[in-house]
Amino acid sequence: MPHKTNTNPKQTLKAGAIICPICCVELIEEEVDFEIDGAILHNVKLLRCPICQEEQFTPQQQQAIEEQLRRQET
C-alpha cells in the first residue's frame, strides 16, 4: 500500500524542523498524557505527524520523561 507523501512544493519548513519519515511533512509538537511501564505521565511533549500520526521524541523530550519517572518513584 503506498504511503501519503508531501507533494506540496510550496510548503516551507522551519530551520531545524523534524520531518516525518513516512509523509515528509514537519512534525508538530503536542502535549499528551503518556503511559510508560504502568506510570501515567501528564503534559508530556512529543512530535506527531499531522497526516499519519507517527510519534517521535527529541532527546530533550526523552530526558524530560526520564525526569518525570524519577520524580514519581520518590
PDB file of N, CA, C and O in Angstrom, chain B, residues numbered from 101:
ATOM      1  N   MET B 101       0.843  -1.172   0.000  1.00  0.00           N
ATOM      2  CA  MET B 101       0.000   0.000   0.000  1.00  0.00           C
ATOM      3  C   MET B 101       0.891   1.238   0.000  1.00  0.00           C
ATOM      4  O   MET B 101       1.765   1.346   0.860  1.00  0.00           O
ATOM      5  N   PRO B 102       0.710   2.155  -0.907  1.00  0.00           N
ATOM      6  CA  PRO B 102       1.550   3.352  -0.963  1.00  0.00           C
ATOM      7  C   PRO B 102       1.240   4.289   0.189  1.00  0.00           C
ATOM      8  O   PRO B 102       0.097   4.388   0.636  1.00  0.00           O
ATOM      9  N   HIS B 103       2.272   4.977   0.665  1.00  0.00           N
ATOM     10  CA  HIS B 103       2.116   5.954   1.741  1.00  0.00           C
ATOM     11  C   HIS B 103       1.827   7.314   1.149  1.00  0.00           C
ATOM     12  O   HIS B 103       2.220   7.612   0.021  1.00  0.00           O
ATOM     13  N   LYS B 104       1.127   8.147   1.927  1.00  0.00           N
ATOM     14  CA  LYS B 104       0.913   9.526   1.520  1.00  0.00           C
ATOM     15  C   LYS B 104       2.236  10.263   1.650  1.00  0.00           C
ATOM     16  O   LYS B 104       2.951  10.082   2.635  1.00  0.00           O
ATOM     17  N   THR B 105       2.557  11.061   0.702  1.00  0.00           N
ATOM     18  CA  THR B 105       3.764  11.879   0.780  1.00  0.00           C
ATOM     19  C   THR B 105       3.408  13.327   0.524  1.00  0.00           C
ATOM     20  O   THR B 105       2.371  13.642  -0.060  1.00  0.00           O
ATOM     21  N   ASN B 106       4.279  14.186   0.969  1.00  0.00           N
ATOM     22  CA  ASN B 106       4.046  15.614   0.775  1.00  0.00           C
ATOM     23  C   ASN B 106       4.360  15.971  -0.669  1.00  0.00           C
ATOM     24  O   ASN B 106       5.505  15.884  -1.112  1.00  0.00           O
ATOM     25  N   THR B 107       3.340  16.368  -1.383  1.00  0.00           N
ATOM     26  CA  THR B 107       3.534  16.747  -2.782  1.00  0.00           C
ATOM     27  C   THR B 107       3.330  18.245  -2.976  1.00  0.00           C
ATOM     28  O   THR B 107       3.223  18.715  -4.109  1.00  0.00           O
ATOM     29  N   ASN B 108       3.275  18.997  -1.876  1.00  0.00           N
ATOM     30  CA  ASN B 108       3.071  20.436  -1.947  1.00  0.00           C
ATOM     31  C   ASN B 108       4.420  21.139  -2.047  1.00  0.00           C
ATOM     32  O   ASN B 108       5.101  21.281  -1.031  1.00  0.00           O
ATOM     33  N   PRO B 109       4.831  21.586  -3.236  1.00  0.00           N
ATOM     34  CA  PRO B 109       6.147  22.207  -3.382  1.00  0.00           C
ATOM     35  C   PRO B 109       6.237  23.574  -2.721  1.00  0.00           C
ATOM     36  O   PRO B 109       7.338  24.094  -2.544  1.00  0.00           O
ATOM     37  N   LYS B 110       5.100  24.174  -2.350  1.00  0.00           N
ATOM     38  CA  LYS B 110       5.107  25.491  -1.726  1.00  0.00           C
ATOM     39  C   LYS B 110       5.311  25.427  -0.214  1.00  0.00           C
ATOM     40  O   LYS B 110       5.503  26.463   0.423  1.00  0.00           O
ATOM     41  N   GLN B 111       5.273  24.236   0.367  1.00  0.00           N
ATOM     42  CA  GLN B 111       5.448  24.128   1.805  1.00  0.00           C
ATOM     43  C   GLN B 111       6.859  24.572   2.185  1.00  0.00           C
ATOM     44  O   GLN B 111       7.842  24.134   1.586  1.00  0.00           O
ATOM     45  N   THR B 112       6.946  25.439   3.177  1.00  0.00           N
ATOM     46  CA  THR B 112       8.246  25.862   3.666  1.00  0.00           C
ATOM     47  C   THR B 112       8.434  25.296   5.060  1.00  0.00           C
ATOM     48  O   THR B 112       7.492  25.242   5.851  1.00  0.00           O
ATOM     49  N   LEU B 113       9.640  24.880   5.352  1.00  0.00           N
ATOM     50  CA  LEU B 113       9.947  24.269   6.636  1.00  0.00           C
ATOM     51  C   LEU B 113      10.817  25.209   7.454  1.00  0.00           C
ATOM     52  O   LEU B 113      11.633  25.957   6.915  1.00  0.00           O
ATOM     53  N   LYS B 114      10.627  25.156   8.760  1.00  0.00           N
ATOM     54  CA  LYS B 114      11.466  25.933   9.654  1.00  0.00           C
ATOM     55  C   LYS B 114      12.854  25.307   9.688  1.00  0.00           C
ATOM     56  O   LYS B 114      13.015  24.104   9.482  1.00  0.00           O
ATOM     57  N   ALA B 115      13.858  26.149   9.954  1.00  0.00           N
ATOM     58  CA  ALA B 115      15.214  25.627  10.136  1.00  0.00           C
ATOM     59  C   ALA B 115      15.198  24.663  11.315  1.00  0.00           C
ATOM     60  O   ALA B 115      14.640  24.977  12.367  1.00  0.00           O
ATOM     61  N   GLY B 116      15.797  23.512  11.149  1.00  0.00           N
ATOM     62  CA  GLY B 116      15.860  22.516  12.212  1.00  0.00           C
ATOM     63  C   GLY B 116      14.594  21.699  12.373  1.00  0.00           C
ATOM     64  O   GLY B 116      14.476  20.933  13.330  1.00  0.00           O
ATOM     65  N   ALA B 117      13.647  21.842  11.464  1.00  0.00           N
ATOM     66  CA  ALA B 117      12.391  21.096  11.556  1.00  0.00           C
ATOM     67  C   ALA B 117      12.672  19.605  11.476  1.00  0.00           C
ATOM     68  O   ALA B 117      13.563  19.165  10.749  1.00  0.00           O
ATOM     69  N   ILE B 118      11.905  18.839  12.230  1.00  0.00           N
ATOM     70  CA  ILE B 118      11.996  17.385  12.169  1.00  0.00           C
ATOM     71  C   ILE B 118      10.875  16.900  11.265  1.00  0.00           C
ATOM     72  O   ILE B 118       9.712  17.258  11.451  1.00  0.00           O
ATOM     73  N   ILE B 119      11.233  16.089  10.292  1.00  0.00           N
ATOM     74  CA  ILE B 119      10.329  15.662   9.232  1.00  0.00           C
ATOM     75  C   ILE B 119       9.868  14.220   9.454  1.00  0.00           C
ATOM     76  O   ILE B 119      10.656  13.365   9.857  1.00  0.00           O
ATOM     77  N   CYS B 120       8.606  13.963   9.192  1.00  0.00           N
ATOM     78  CA  CYS B 120       8.072  12.605   9.273  1.00  0.00           C
ATOM     79  C   CYS B 120       8.751  11.751   8.205  1.00  0.00           C
ATOM     80  O   CYS B 120       8.764  12.128   7.033  1.00  0.00           O
ATOM     81  N   PRO B 121       9.313  10.607   8.593  1.00  0.00           N
ATOM     82  CA  PRO B 121       9.978   9.751   7.608  1.00  0.00           C
ATOM     83  C   PRO B 121       9.000   9.084   6.641  1.00  0.00           C
ATOM     84  O   PRO B 121       9.409   8.570   5.600  1.00  0.00           O
ATOM     85  N   ILE B 122       7.726   9.092   6.977  1.00  0.00           N
ATOM     86  CA  ILE B 122       6.724   8.448   6.132  1.00  0.00           C
ATOM     87  C   ILE B 122       6.088   9.452   5.172  1.00  0.00           C
ATOM     88  O   ILE B 122       5.959   9.178   3.979  1.00  0.00           O
ATOM     89  N   CYS B 123       5.690  10.620   5.696  1.00  0.00           N
ATOM     90  CA  CYS B 123       4.913  11.583   4.913  1.00  0.00           C
ATOM     91  C   CYS B 123       5.717  12.772   4.407  1.00  0.00           C
ATOM     92  O   CYS B 123       5.239  13.526   3.560  1.00  0.00           O
ATOM     93  N   CYS B 124       6.910  12.945   4.906  1.00  0.00           N
ATOM     94  CA  CYS B 124       7.768  14.064   4.501  1.00  0.00           C
ATOM     95  C   CYS B 124       7.160  15.423   4.810  1.00  0.00           C
ATOM     96  O   CYS B 124       7.321  16.364   4.032  1.00  0.00           O
ATOM     97  N   VAL B 125       6.465  15.538   5.934  1.00  0.00           N
ATOM     98  CA  VAL B 125       5.948  16.812   6.418  1.00  0.00           C
ATOM     99  C   VAL B 125       6.529  17.074   7.803  1.00  0.00           C
ATOM    100  O   VAL B 125       6.985  16.155   8.483  1.00  0.00           O
ATOM    101  N   GLU B 126       6.504  18.339   8.207  1.00  0.00           N
ATOM    102  CA  GLU B 126       7.052  18.712   9.504  1.00  0.00           C
ATOM    103  C   GLU B 126       6.208  18.150  10.640  1.00  0.00           C
ATOM    104  O   GLU B 126       4.981  18.248  10.620  1.00  0.00           O
ATOM    105  N   LEU B 127       6.876  17.559  11.636  1.00  0.00           N
ATOM    106  CA  LEU B 127       6.192  17.066  12.816  1.00  0.00           C
ATOM    107  C   LEU B 127       5.810  18.251  13.696  1.00  0.00           C
ATOM    108  O   LEU B 127       6.523  19.253  13.746  1.00  0.00           O
ATOM    109  N   ILE B 128       4.691  18.127  14.380  1.00  0.00           N
ATOM    110  CA  ILE B 128       4.153  19.186  15.224  1.00  0.00           C
ATOM    111  C   ILE B 128       4.300  18.774  16.682  1.00  0.00           C
ATOM    112  O   ILE B 128       4.000  17.637  17.047  1.00  0.00           O
ATOM    113  N   GLU B 129       4.770  19.713  17.520  1.00  0.00           N
ATOM    114  CA  GLU B 129       4.901  19.411  18.944  1.00  0.00           C
ATOM    115  C   GLU B 129       3.535  19.478  19.609  1.00  0.00           C
ATOM    116  O   GLU B 129       2.768  20.418  19.399  1.00  0.00           O
ATOM    117  N   GLU B 130       3.247  18.454  20.420  1.00  0.00           N
ATOM    118  CA  GLU B 130       1.993  18.375  21.157  1.00  0.00           C
ATOM    119  C   GLU B 130       2.286  17.955  22.587  1.00  0.00           C
ATOM    120  O   GLU B 130       3.347  17.401  22.872  1.00  0.00           O
ATOM    121  N   GLU B 131       1.344  18.218  23.488  1.00  0.00           N
ATOM    122  CA  GLU B 131       1.417  17.730  24.860  1.00  0.00           C
ATOM    123  C   GLU B 131       0.315  16.705  25.050  1.00  0.00           C
ATOM    124  O   GLU B 131      -0.839  16.936  24.689  1.00  0.00           O
ATOM    125  N   VAL B 132       0.686  15.568  25.622  1.00  0.00           N
ATOM    126  CA  VAL B 132      -0.266  14.480  25.809  1.00  0.00           C
ATOM    127  C   VAL B 132      -0.044  13.840  27.173  1.00  0.00           C
ATOM    128  O   VAL B 132       0.984  14.060  27.813  1.00  0.00           O
ATOM    129  N   ASP B 133      -1.013  13.050  27.609  1.00  0.00           N
ATOM    130  CA  ASP B 133      -0.804  12.156  28.740  1.00  0.00           C
ATOM    131  C   ASP B 133      -0.227  10.881  28.144  1.00  0.00           C
ATOM    132  O   ASP B 133      -0.696  10.402  27.111  1.00  0.00           O
ATOM    133  N   PHE B 134       0.789  10.337  28.797  1.00  0.00           N
ATOM    134  CA  PHE B 134       1.559   9.240  28.220  1.00  0.00           C
ATOM    135  C   PHE B 134       1.741   8.159  29.273  1.00  0.00           C
ATOM    136  O   PHE B 134       2.086   8.464  30.414  1.00  0.00           O
ATOM    137  N   GLU B 135       1.515   6.905  28.911  1.00  0.00           N
ATOM    138  CA  GLU B 135       1.704   5.790  29.835  1.00  0.00           C
ATOM    139  C   GLU B 135       2.965   5.030  29.458  1.00  0.00           C
ATOM    140  O   GLU B 135       3.175   4.673  28.299  1.00  0.00           O
ATOM    141  N   ILE B 136       3.797   4.791  30.461  1.00  0.00           N
ATOM    142  CA  ILE B 136       5.009   4.003  30.251  1.00  0.00           C
ATOM    143  C   ILE B 136       5.234   3.144  31.486  1.00  0.00           C
ATOM    144  O   ILE B 136       5.285   3.650  32.607  1.00  0.00           O
ATOM    145  N   ASP B 137       5.367   1.862  31.272  1.00  0.00           N
ATOM    146  CA  ASP B 137       5.581   0.893  32.358  1.00  0.00           C
ATOM    147  C   ASP B 137       4.545   1.049  33.468  1.00  0.00           C
ATOM    148  O   ASP B 137       4.884   0.940  34.646  1.00  0.00           O
ATOM    149  N   GLY B 138       3.292   1.302  33.107  1.00  0.00           N
ATOM    150  CA  GLY B 138       2.216   1.420  34.079  1.00  0.00           C
ATOM    151  C   GLY B 138       2.117   2.776  34.751  1.00  0.00           C
ATOM    152  O   GLY B 138       1.173   3.013  35.505  1.00  0.00           O
ATOM    153  N   ALA B 139       3.054   3.667  34.504  1.00  0.00           N
ATOM    154  CA  ALA B 139       3.021   5.015  35.082  1.00  0.00           C
ATOM    155  C   ALA B 139       2.391   5.972  34.083  1.00  0.00           C
ATOM    156  O   ALA B 139       2.716   5.947  32.896  1.00  0.00           O
ATOM    157  N   ILE B 140       1.488   6.816  34.568  1.00  0.00           N
ATOM    158  CA  ILE B 140       0.867   7.832  33.724  1.00  0.00           C
ATOM    159  C   ILE B 140       1.624   9.138  33.919  1.00  0.00           C
ATOM    160  O   ILE B 140       1.754   9.630  35.040  1.00  0.00           O
ATOM    161  N   LEU B 141       2.115   9.687  32.833  1.00  0.00           N
ATOM    162  CA  LEU B 141       2.805  10.969  32.858  1.00  0.00           C
ATOM    163  C   LEU B 141       1.909  11.994  32.174  1.00  0.00           C
ATOM    164  O   LEU B 141       1.342  11.728  31.114  1.00  0.00           O
ATOM    165  N   HIS B 142       1.787  13.168  32.790  1.00  0.00           N
ATOM    166  CA  HIS B 142       0.913  14.206  32.254  1.00  0.00           C
ATOM    167  C   HIS B 142       1.738  15.281  31.563  1.00  0.00           C
ATOM    168  O   HIS B 142       2.878  15.547  31.943  1.00  0.00           O
ATOM    169  N   ASN B 143       1.148  15.894  30.544  1.00  0.00           N
ATOM    170  CA  ASN B 143       1.767  17.005  29.810  1.00  0.00           C
ATOM    171  C   ASN B 143       3.133  16.644  29.224  1.00  0.00           C
ATOM    172  O   ASN B 143       4.075  17.434  29.291  1.00  0.00           O
ATOM    173  N   VAL B 144       3.228  15.454  28.655  1.00  0.00           N
ATOM    174  CA  VAL B 144       4.457  15.004  28.003  1.00  0.00           C
ATOM    175  C   VAL B 144       4.491  15.597  26.601  1.00  0.00           C
ATOM    176  O   VAL B 144       3.523  15.488  25.849  1.00  0.00           O
ATOM    177  N   LYS B 145       5.600  16.220  26.256  1.00  0.00           N
ATOM    178  CA  LYS B 145       5.749  16.785  24.915  1.00  0.00           C
ATOM    179  C   LYS B 145       6.281  15.707  23.974  1.00  0.00           C
ATOM    180  O   LYS B 145       7.179  14.942  24.325  1.00  0.00           O
ATOM    181  N   LEU B 146       5.710  15.664  22.780  1.00  0.00           N
ATOM    182  CA  LEU B 146       6.174  14.766  21.732  1.00  0.00           C
ATOM    183  C   LEU B 146       5.957  15.438  20.397  1.00  0.00           C
ATOM    184  O   LEU B 146       5.290  16.469  20.304  1.00  0.00           O
ATOM    185  N   LEU B 147       6.524  14.847  19.368  1.00  0.00           N
ATOM    186  CA  LEU B 147       6.328  15.326  17.998  1.00  0.00           C
ATOM    187  C   LEU B 147       5.425  14.341  17.282  1.00  0.00           C
ATOM    188  O   LEU B 147       5.630  13.130  17.364  1.00  0.00           O
ATOM    189  N   ARG B 148       4.414  14.863  16.572  1.00  0.00           N
ATOM    190  CA  ARG B 148       3.458  13.994  15.884  1.00  0.00           C
ATOM    191  C   ARG B 148       3.260  14.494  14.458  1.00  0.00           C
ATOM    192  O   ARG B 148       3.192  15.697  14.203  1.00  0.00           O
ATOM    193  N   CYS B 149       3.168  13.537  13.539  1.00  0.00           N
ATOM    194  CA  CYS B 149       2.874  13.865  12.143  1.00  0.00           C
ATOM    195  C   CYS B 149       1.391  14.198  12.021  1.00  0.00           C
ATOM    196  O   CYS B 149       0.551  13.434  12.496  1.00  0.00           O
ATOM    197  N   PRO B 150       1.055  15.326  11.394  1.00  0.00           N
ATOM    198  CA  PRO B 150      -0.354  15.681  11.242  1.00  0.00           C
ATOM    199  C   PRO B 150      -1.097  14.792  10.237  1.00  0.00           C
ATOM    200  O   PRO B 150      -2.326  14.833  10.165  1.00  0.00           O
ATOM    201  N   ILE B 151      -0.366  14.002   9.472  1.00  0.00           N
ATOM    202  CA  ILE B 151      -1.022  13.146   8.472  1.00  0.00           C
ATOM    203  C   ILE B 151      -1.176  11.717   8.982  1.00  0.00           C
ATOM    204  O   ILE B 151      -2.294  11.211   9.075  1.00  0.00           O
ATOM    205  N   CYS B 152      -0.061  11.059   9.313  1.00  0.00           N
ATOM    206  CA  CYS B 152      -0.112   9.635   9.676  1.00  0.00           C
ATOM    207  C   CYS B 152      -0.108   9.382  11.176  1.00  0.00           C
ATOM    208  O   CYS B 152      -0.265   8.242  11.612  1.00  0.00           O
ATOM    209  N   GLN B 153       0.071  10.433  11.970  1.00  0.00           N
ATOM    210  CA  GLN B 153       0.079  10.351  13.428  1.00  0.00           C
ATOM    211  C   GLN B 153       1.307   9.643  14.002  1.00  0.00           C
ATOM    212  O   GLN B 153       1.311   9.282  15.178  1.00  0.00           O
ATOM    213  N   GLU B 154       2.338   9.441  13.198  1.00  0.00           N
ATOM    214  CA  GLU B 154       3.614   8.900  13.680  1.00  0.00           C
ATOM    215  C   GLU B 154       4.117   9.805  14.800  1.00  0.00           C
ATOM    216  O   GLU B 154       4.059  11.030  14.685  1.00  0.00           O
ATOM    217  N   GLU B 155       4.615   9.198  15.896  1.00  0.00           N
ATOM    218  CA  GLU B 155       5.104   9.967  17.039  1.00  0.00           C
ATOM    219  C   GLU B 155       6.596   9.749  17.225  1.00  0.00           C
ATOM    220  O   GLU B 155       7.108   8.645  17.038  1.00  0.00           O
ATOM    221  N   GLN B 156       7.283  10.825  17.597  1.00  0.00           N
ATOM    222  CA  GLN B 156       8.717  10.759  17.885  1.00  0.00           C
ATOM    223  C   GLN B 156       9.011  11.670  19.062  1.00  0.00           C
ATOM    224  O   GLN B 156       8.261  12.602  19.352  1.00  0.00           O
ATOM    225  N   PHE B 157      10.128  11.381  19.737  1.00  0.00           N
ATOM    226  CA  PHE B 157      10.593  12.217  20.834  1.00  0.00           C
ATOM    227  C   PHE B 157      11.964  12.778  20.484  1.00  0.00           C
ATOM    228  O   PHE B 157      12.800  12.082  19.909  1.00  0.00           O
ATOM    229  N   THR B 158      12.189  14.042  20.835  1.00  0.00           N
ATOM    230  CA  THR B 158      13.532  14.597  20.719  1.00  0.00           C
ATOM    231  C   THR B 158      14.333  14.111  21.922  1.00  0.00           C
ATOM    232  O   THR B 158      13.738  13.647  22.894  1.00  0.00           O
ATOM    233  N   PRO B 159      15.651  14.201  21.892  1.00  0.00           N
ATOM    234  CA  PRO B 159      16.438  13.819  23.079  1.00  0.00           C
ATOM    235  C   PRO B 159      16.021  14.618  24.320  1.00  0.00           C
ATOM    236  O   PRO B 159      16.011  14.073  25.423  1.00  0.00           O
ATOM    237  N   GLN B 160      15.680  15.895  24.157  1.00  0.00           N
ATOM    238  CA  GLN B 160      15.254  16.709  25.288  1.00  0.00           C
ATOM    239  C   GLN B 160      13.920  16.212  25.851  1.00  0.00           C
ATOM    240  O   GLN B 160      13.723  16.192  27.066  1.00  0.00           O
ATOM    241  N   GLN B 161      13.014  15.815  24.971  1.00  0.00           N
ATOM    242  CA  GLN B 161      11.733  15.290  25.423  1.00  0.00           C
ATOM    243  C   GLN B 161      11.925  13.965  26.151  1.00  0.00           C
ATOM    244  O   GLN B 161      11.253  13.709  27.150  1.00  0.00           O
ATOM    245  N   GLN B 162      12.831  13.119  25.667  1.00  0.00           N
ATOM    246  CA  GLN B 162      13.118  11.856  26.344  1.00  0.00           C
ATOM    247  C   GLN B 162      13.687  12.102  27.730  1.00  0.00           C
ATOM    248  O   GLN B 162      13.334  11.406  28.682  1.00  0.00           O
ATOM    249  N   GLN B 163      14.562  13.084  27.847  1.00  0.00           N
ATOM    250  CA  GLN B 163      15.144  13.421  29.138  1.00  0.00           C
ATOM    251  C   GLN B 163      14.060  13.903  30.104  1.00  0.00           C
ATOM    252  O   GLN B 163      14.077  13.533  31.278  1.00  0.00           O
ATOM    253  N   ALA B 164      13.128  14.715  29.633  1.00  0.00           N
ATOM    254  CA  ALA B 164      12.039  15.201  30.474  1.00  0.00           C
ATOM    255  C   ALA B 164      11.171  14.038  30.964  1.00  0.00           C
ATOM    256  O   ALA B 164      10.713  14.050  32.107  1.00  0.00           O
ATOM    257  N   ILE B 165      10.942  13.039  30.112  1.00  0.00           N
ATOM    258  CA  ILE B 165      10.173  11.853  30.512  1.00  0.00           C
ATOM    259  C   ILE B 165      10.920  11.108  31.609  1.00  0.00           C
ATOM    260  O   ILE B 165      10.317  10.718  32.609  1.00  0.00           O
ATOM    261  N   GLU B 166      12.212  10.907  31.440  1.00  0.00           N
ATOM    262  CA  GLU B 166      13.011  10.211  32.452  1.00  0.00           C
ATOM    263  C   GLU B 166      12.974  10.956  33.786  1.00  0.00           C
ATOM    264  O   GLU B 166      12.900  10.329  34.843  1.00  0.00           O
ATOM    265  N   GLU B 167      13.025  12.290  33.744  1.00  0.00           N
ATOM    266  CA  GLU B 167      12.966  13.082  34.981  1.00  0.00           C
ATOM    267  C   GLU B 167      11.607  12.936  35.656  1.00  0.00           C
ATOM    268  O   GLU B 167      11.541  12.826  36.881  1.00  0.00           O
ATOM    269  N   GLN B 168      10.519  12.934  34.883  1.00  0.00           N
ATOM    270  CA  GLN B 168       9.196  12.740  35.460  1.00  0.00           C
ATOM    271  C   GLN B 168       9.081  11.363  36.112  1.00  0.00           C
ATOM    272  O   GLN B 168       8.505  11.226  37.191  1.00  0.00           O
ATOM    273  N   LEU B 169       9.634  10.347  35.450  1.00  0.00           N
ATOM    274  CA  LEU B 169       9.583   8.995  36.023  1.00  0.00           C
ATOM    275  C   LEU B 169      10.354   8.931  37.331  1.00  0.00           C
ATOM    276  O   LEU B 169       9.893   8.305  38.285  1.00  0.00           O
ATOM    277  N   ARG B 170      11.543   9.580  37.397  1.00  0.00           N
ATOM    278  CA  ARG B 170      12.320   9.585  38.638  1.00  0.00           C
ATOM    279  C   ARG B 170      11.548  10.273  39.759  1.00  0.00           C
ATOM    280  O   ARG B 170      11.555   9.801  40.896  1.00  0.00           O
ATOM    281  N   ARG B 171      10.885  11.381  39.452  1.00  0.00           N
ATOM    282  CA  ARG B 171      10.108  12.099  40.481  1.00  0.00           C
ATOM    283  C   ARG B 171       8.961  11.249  40.992  1.00  0.00           C
ATOM    284  O   ARG B 171       8.633  11.322  42.176  1.00  0.00           O
ATOM    285  N   GLN B 172       8.338  10.443  40.139  1.00  0.00           N
ATOM    286  CA  GLN B 172       7.232   9.602  40.566  1.00  0.00           C
ATOM    287  C   GLN B 172       7.717   8.464  41.442  1.00  0.00           C
ATOM    288  O   GLN B 172       6.972   7.984  42.297  1.00  0.00           O
ATOM    289  N   GLU B 173       8.955   8.021  41.245  1.00  0.00           N
ATOM    290  CA  GLU B 173       9.490   6.914  42.042  1.00  0.00           C
ATOM    291  C   GLU B 173       9.795   7.318  43.483  1.00  0.00           C
ATOM    292  O   GLU B 173       9.809   6.470  44.375  1.00  0.00           O
ATOM    293  N   THR B 174      10.041   8.612  43.714  1.00  0.00           N
ATOM    294  CA  THR B 174      10.405   9.057  45.069  1.00  0.00           C
ATOM    295  C   THR B 174       9.224   9.522  45.855  1.00  0.00           C
ATOM    296  O   THR B 174       9.370   9.925  47.009  1.00  0.00           O
TER     297      THR B 174
END
